[in-house]
Amino acid sequence: MSESSAPRTAPPRPAAQAAPTGAAVFRSLTGLLARWLPRQRWYADKGRALSGLTLVSATELLPCADGGPTPGLLHLLVRTVPQGTPEQDGSCYQLLLGVRSVLPPALAPALVGRPADGPLRGRAVYEALHDPRLAALLLERLRAPGTLGGLTFQRAHSAAIPSGLPARALGGDQTNSSVVYGEAHILKLFRRVSPGVNPDLELPRALAAAGCDRVPAPSAWFEAEAEGAEPITLGVLQPFLAGSTDGWALALKSLSLRTDFAAAAHGLGAATAEVHLALARNLPTTTLRGERLERSALAMTERLTAAAAAVPALRPYCTGLRRSFDSLAAFARGGGHLDAQRLHGDLHLGQALHRDGSWTLIDFEGEPARPLPERRRPQPPVRDIAGILRSFDYAAGQHRAPGPWVSAWATAAREAYCRGYAEVSGDDHTQRPELLRAFETDKAVYEVLYEARHRPAWLHIPMAAVRRLAG
């Protein structure tokens, strides 16, 4: 890496004070992190060179610089600035780093590197969540509320959190990171963070207060201070629903066995409606009409334009796709309106767990690529519905032997889901197909951009929907 393109260090920016050795430790880690961060699944700026890397805060959860046999644990918030991006538009990431003199072979895949200088010179620095010993320490911190450095740990009054639970990190495609403790709890750590309460903490707490049992209630959480702004939500501990099967796996099994999925889809539609009704009763709602609703249609068009600029395969279909957004704008100009409320925001089959014939919804973070204030904004319920309908198409698109019966499977699932939703909510979105189509199109455009950046082998699935929706 040339000197001109090497990431630079800068003084900490937010209120959380670095540990006494934090700045020195970070300087010794900058080069290692600049190479390691862009390779992580949850890194948001794939394919863009990193021009800046600055320290936001550093907190030693366990001493890191003494060189003894006990592993150290360092919590970092770092800001990355891709080339061509103003520094204020960079992203802030949460890192949990373990430090050992000798790295056990089982932790070798988690190695970040060995600093050549500084307080940690020659020691192994690695992803701490893969170390059961260090992951267990996080659970103990959450069991005993309090403050350490710029971090605050909180616990729900009624939560029972056992001690000594074995920890295991989950793998797979994740935009965040999760650790399961025994069969009792799961801790979700947000990787890309910003000031403000995360919806994955805010909405489940509101639903728990409303008595809605379709969503696990948070047991504990932790935050970081942010000068002049709301605290930054860093992680949420919730009950782990052992024995559950997520809706994605359930749908793929149904397709592989050629079994009917309509009954399960109907139940999921009813569960979605229950959650929407509880959120509408307990959190602010609004109505989108006139200019506000037209702006929503314009935002969809702008997202299409940006996605087409990044994904050339989308460009031939832009004219056809815009017709859906034009229909939404015409609906607004004709006096139409849509009720808006807090939503899941990124609802798909993988965010729904099925156990003993009942559905539970999880992961209320919303679409991670969108700014936090946008994810916390009231939206029409049809956005969540469109997400599930697109997920049925995704499952069908994954089937190895596509054919007419696969299309019939997806159609039956879509219809059953909408029926289940309408029976509970009283709102049948199939009666307004032009609105449903606009939100499905917006979701498909998002999927094209996401797959092109993160999973190119899956790009054909949303592109099939694009061709259908554009026609």
N, C-alpha and C positions, 0 to 999 in steps of 0.2 A: 504494500500500500504506500503510495507516494505521500510526501509530507503534506502536499496541498489537499489531498483527499482524506487524510487521517482524521478520525473523529476528534473533536476538541473537548476539553473539559471546561466547566464554568462553575461559578459559585452556586450553592443550593438556592433554589428560587422560592418554594413555599415555606410555610411556617415551621414545618417539622425540622428540628435541628439534627444535623448529622452527628453520629457518635464521634467521640474525640479523635478516633483514627479513621473516621468515615471518609474524609476527603483523600487522605493518603491511600487508603485501601482502594478507593474507586480509581484513582490515577493508575494504580498498578493493574487494575482489571480492565481498563478501557479498551485496550487492543483485543483482549480475549472476548469481551462482550460484543464488540463491534463485528467480530466474525461469527460468534455463536448465535446472537439474537436473530439475524435474518433467516437462519435455518429452522427456527422454531415454528411449529404448526400454527401457533396463535399470533405470530407476527403479522401485522396488518399491511405492511408496505412491501410486499413481495415484488422483486424485480426492480426495485429502486435503490440506487446506491445511497449509502448512509454517509451524510456529511457532518452530522453533529450528534454527540452523545454527552448529555450533561447529568449531573447528580441532582436529584430533587431531595432525597432524604436517605439516611442510612441509620439503621438501628441494629445493634447486636442483641439478638435474642439469647444467644450463648456466646461467651467470649471466643473471639476468632484468632487472636494474635499471640496466644501464649505458647503455642507449639506443643501442648501436652497431648496425651492419648485421647482425651475427650473431644469429640467433634465440635466445631464452632458452627453457629447458625447466624447468618447475616441477612437482614431484610433490607432490600433496596427499592427505591422508586427512581427510575431513570427516564429521562426524556430523550427521544430519538428525533432527529430531523433529517428526513430524506433530502437528497440533492434537489434544488429547485423549489423547496418549500420554505416559507418564512418560519423563523424559529418559533413564533407564537402558535403556529399551526402544527407543530410536531405532536407526537403521541407520547403519553406517559405509560410506562409498563412497570408492573410489580414483579420483582424477582426474589426468590428465596434460595440462598446459596449456602451449601454446606462447605466446611473447610476441614480437611484431615491431612495429617502428615503422610499417612499410608492409606491409600484408597483400596477397600476390599474389592476383589474381582467382580462381585455381583453389581457394584456401583460403577464399573468402568464405562458402560454406555451413557451414564449421566454426567461424565466429565465435561466441564467447560474448558479447563486448562490449568496450567501452573504458572503463576506470575513470575516474571524474571527479576522483579525488584519489588521494593515496598514491604510493608509489614507482613504480607503473606508469601514472601519470596520462596519458591520451591515447593509450596504446599499445594495439595490438590483442591481445586475449587469445583464444585459440582452442583447439579440440580438437587436441592435438598428434599423435595417431595418424594423422591425415589428411595430415600433413606428412612426405613420404618422408625428408627430411633428419633430422628429429627421431626418427622411428621407427627409422631406421638406427642412431642413437646407442644405443638400447636394446639392439640386437643386440650392439654393441661392448661394452657393459657386461657382458652375459651371457657374452661370450667371455673376458673377463678377470675372474675371480672376485675379490671384495673387498667392502669396506664403504664406503658414502658416506652420511654423516649417520646416520639410523636405518634405512637400507636395506642389506640384505646380498644380494649376487649370488653364486650357486653354479653349478657346472658339473659334469656327470657326467664321471668320469675318462676314459672311453672315447669320449666324444662328439667328433666332428669337426664343427666349426662354421666354415664358410668366412667370410672377411671380405668386405666390399664388396658384399654381396648387395642388390639393389634391394628396396625395401619397398613394399607396397601393403596398405592397410586393407581388410578385408572388410566388406561391407554386409549387408543382410538382417535378418531377425528374430533378434536375439541378446540374451540376458540378460547377456552379457559382451561383450568386444571382442577381435577377432583381427587380427593382421598377418601376412601371408605374406612371406617373404624369398626372392626368387628362386623356384625350384621345390624348395628344399631344406628349409626349416623353416617352422613356423607358431608364432607366439607368442600365447597366450591370456592376456588380462588379465582378472582377476576384478574386477568393479565393486563389488558388495556384499560386503564382507569382514568377517571376525571372527577372533579368535584361534584358533589350531589349524591343523594341517596340512590343506590342502584334499584331499579324496579324489581329485581329478584329478591330484594329484602323488603322493599316498600309494599308491594302488592300482596305477597303471602302473609305479611303481618296484618294488613287490612282485612284480608279474607279470614284469617284466624279470629280476629276480633269480631267479625260478622257471623262466626259460627259455621262457615263454609268448610266442609271436610273434604272437598275435592282437591285440595292443595296442601302439602305438608307445611306445618307452621315452623318458622325459624326457631331453633333452639338457642343459638348464639351467633354472634357476628363480630367483626372487628373493622376498624376504620383508621384513617390517617388524617391528621390535621391539614387544613389548607387555608392559608392566610387570606382573609377577606372573602371566603366562600364557604359553602357547606362542606362538611367532612367528606373524604373520599371513602366509599365503601370498598373494602378489600376482599372480604370473604364472608360466606354465610354457611353455618352448620345447620343441617336439617335431618329429620329422621330418614333413615335408609329403608326403603320399602323392599325388603328381601323377598324373593319369590315372585317379583313382578316381571312381566314381559313388556318391553316397549312396543308401541303400536307399529313401528317400522318392522321389527322382527315378526310380529304377529301377522302383518299383511304379507310379508314375503313368504312365510310358511303357508298361508292360505293360498297364495298363487302357486307355490310349488306343489301343493296337494290338490289344487283345483277345487277348493272348497269355497263355499259362500262366505262373504265377509260383510254382508249387508246388516246382519244383526249387531255385530260389533261396531260397525260404523254408525248405526242408529243410536247405540248407547253413548258413543263418543260425542255425537251431536247434542244429545241431551245433557251430558256433562259440561260441554262447552257453554251451553245456554245457562246452566246453573251458575257457573263462574261469572259469566257476563252480567247476569242479573244481580249477583252479590256485589260486584264491583260498582255497578251503576247505583246501587242503593247506598253505598258507603263511601264513595269518592266523588269528586265534582264531575258533572257532566256538562255538555254544551250542545249547541245545534249549529251545524255547518249549512249555511245557505248563502245565496247570492255571491258576492265577491269572494267570501272566504272559501266557498266550495269551488269556485272557479280557480282560485289559487291552488287548491289541492290538485285539480286537473293539470294545471300548468306545471306544478312540481313533478308530476308523473312524466309529462312530456320532457322536462329538463333532465330527469334521470335517464330517460330513453336516449336522449341526445348524448349524454356523457357516456353511457354504456356502449353506444354504437361507435363512439370515438375510440374506445379501448378495445372493442371486440369487432373486427371487420365483418365477421360472419353475420352479425346482426343487421348490418346496413341495408341489405336488399328488402328487409321487412318493415322498415321504419314507417313508411307511408301507411301500410295497413294497420300497424299497431297504434298509430296516432289516432285512427278513427275511434278506437275505444275511449281514448281520453277526450276527444272532441265530443263524444256522446255524453260524457259526464259533465263537461262544461255547458253543453246545450241544456242538459237537465237542470243545472243551476240557473241558467239564464231564464228558463221557463218557470221559475218559481219553486223548483224542487228543493228539498232539504234532506239532510242526513243527521240523525242523532249521533253524537260522539261521546265516548267515555274512555276510561282507562281499559287497556286490553292486555292480553298476553304479548302480542307484538311480533312474535316469530313462531307461531303455532304450526307444528307439523307432527307427523306420526311419531317421530323420535322424542317428542316432548310430552307424550302421553303414555302412562304406565297402566297396564291391565293386570288385575289380580282378583281372583275369586268373583269374576263376572262384573267387576266394577272398574271404572276409569278414574285415574288421578292425573292432573296436569302439573308439570314441573317446568323449571327454567324460564322464569318470567323476565329475563334480562332484555328481551327484544332483539332486534337485528343488531349485532355488535358493531357493524360497519357504520351505523348511523349515530350521530351525536346524541349524547345522553339527554339534553333538553328535548330533542325531537322524540326520543323513545318514551319520555314521560308525558307527552302531550296527548290529550284525549283524541281518539280516532274512531271512525265508524266501525261497529262490530263486524261488518262485512270483510274487513281486512283479515281478521283471524280466520273467518270462514274460508276465504280464498286461499289462505295458507294450507289448510287441511285438504282442500280440493286439489291443490297442486301436489300435495304429498301423495295422494292416491295415484296421480299420474306418474309421479317419480317411482313408486313401487312397481307399477305396471311396466314402466320403462326399464326397470332392472331385470325383468324376467327374461330368461335365456331363450325362450321359445315364444316370441310374440305372435299373436294371431287374433282373429275376431273375438275369441272368448276372453282374451286379456282385456281388450277394449270394453267388452260387456261387463267384466268384473269391475273395472274402474267406474263405469257409468252407474252400475248398481250401487257401488259404495258411495259415490257422490250423492245420488238421490236419497239413499237411506240416511246419510249424515244430515242432509238438509231437512229431511222430515223430522228426525229426532230433535234437531235444534228448534224447528218451528213449533213442535208440540209443546215444548217447555217454555219457550220465549214468547210465542204468539206472533213471531215475525218470520215470514217465509220469504227468504231472499231469492228464491227461484222465480218469484213473481216480478222481480225487477232485473231481468237478465242483463240489460245493458250496464247496470251498476256492478253486478257481480263480475262481468267480463272485464270492466275497466280495472278492478282491483286484482283480478287474476293476471291480467296482462302486466300490471306493475310488478307483481310478484315474480312472474316469469322473466322479466327484464333484469330484476335483481339477481335471479338465479343464474342467468347467463353470465353476468359479470363475475359473480362469486365463483362459478365453476371454472371459468377461463383463468382466474387468478390462482385458485387453490386445487382444483381437481379437473384438469383438462379432459381426462378420460370420461368424465360424466357430462361433458358439455352437450352431447347429443340429446340428452333427456329434456332440458329446458328448450333447446332449439326445436325439438319436435312440437312443443307447445307453442313456440313462437310462430312456426309455420301455420299451425291450426288457427291461432288467434288472429294472425295477420290476414288470413283468408276470410 
